[in-house]
Amino acid sequence: MNAPTLFPTLGFYAGAAVAEIAGCFAFWAWLRLDKSVWWLAPGMAALALFAYLLTHTDSAFAGRAYAAYGGVYITASILWLWGIEGKSPDRWDLIGAVLCLIGASIIIFAPRAN
């Protein structure tokens, strides 16, 4: 991946992660936190936005884009835990997130034959 596409791709991954976590959290809030069923409408919109953003990553193959996104999603989930739910991640959360980002980076940045 060349430098001009690096930052848009990372932006799409970050946006997709926020949208997916927000969408899934809407369902969590409805089913586990006894929030109104109306939480589902923005949740479904957020999940649609997630899918849309993920298609804009700079990858020739969906499976590779999804695999690399996994590391970003895990890290964003730990940040959600901390920032939205108010629970500080422990060292195992942080170590796991770093390992996932390393794996995602390998998938994203590995030199590949065309």
C-alpha positions, -999 to +999 in steps of 0.1 A: +000+000+000+015+033-009+015+064+013-014+083-004-038+055+003-026+047+038-044+075+057-077+072+039-077+034+045-069+039+082-097+065+084-122+041+067-112+013+092-115+037+122-149+050+110-161+014+103-151+003+138-169+032+155-200+025+134-200-012+140-195-009+177-221+018+180-246-004+160-239-035+181-241-015+213-275-003+203-287-039+203-268-045+236-285-016+252-320-027+240-315-064+251-293-061+281-298-026+295-336-025+290-334+005+266-363+013+242-367-007+210-361+026+192-324+022+199-325-004+171-332+022+143-299+041+148-282+009+155-292-006+121-282+026+104-248+025+121-243-011+110-252-002+074-226+027+076-201+002+089-205-021+058-204+009+035-172+023+050-154-011+050-160-014+012-138+017+007-106+003+021-077-001-002-078-039-007-083-060-038-101-087-018-129-085+007-115-113+029-082-095+033-099-062+041-121-079+067-092-098+083-071-066+087-101-048+100-104-074+128-074-059+146-087-024+143-121-036+156-106-052+186-086-022+195-116+001+190-136-022+212-111-018+240-112+020+236-151+018+237-148-002+269-127+026+284-142+057+269-179+049+267-185+022+293-160+037+318-141+005+325-103+008+323-087-019+302-063-042+320-028-051+308-042-082+291-067-061+271-039-038+261-015-066+252-042-084+232-050-052+213-014-045+204-009-081+192-040-077+170-028-044+155+005-061+147-014-089+129-036-064+111-005-044+100+011-075+086-020-082+066-023-046+054+013-037+047+028-071+035+044-068+001+024-089-024+030-099-059+005-085-083 
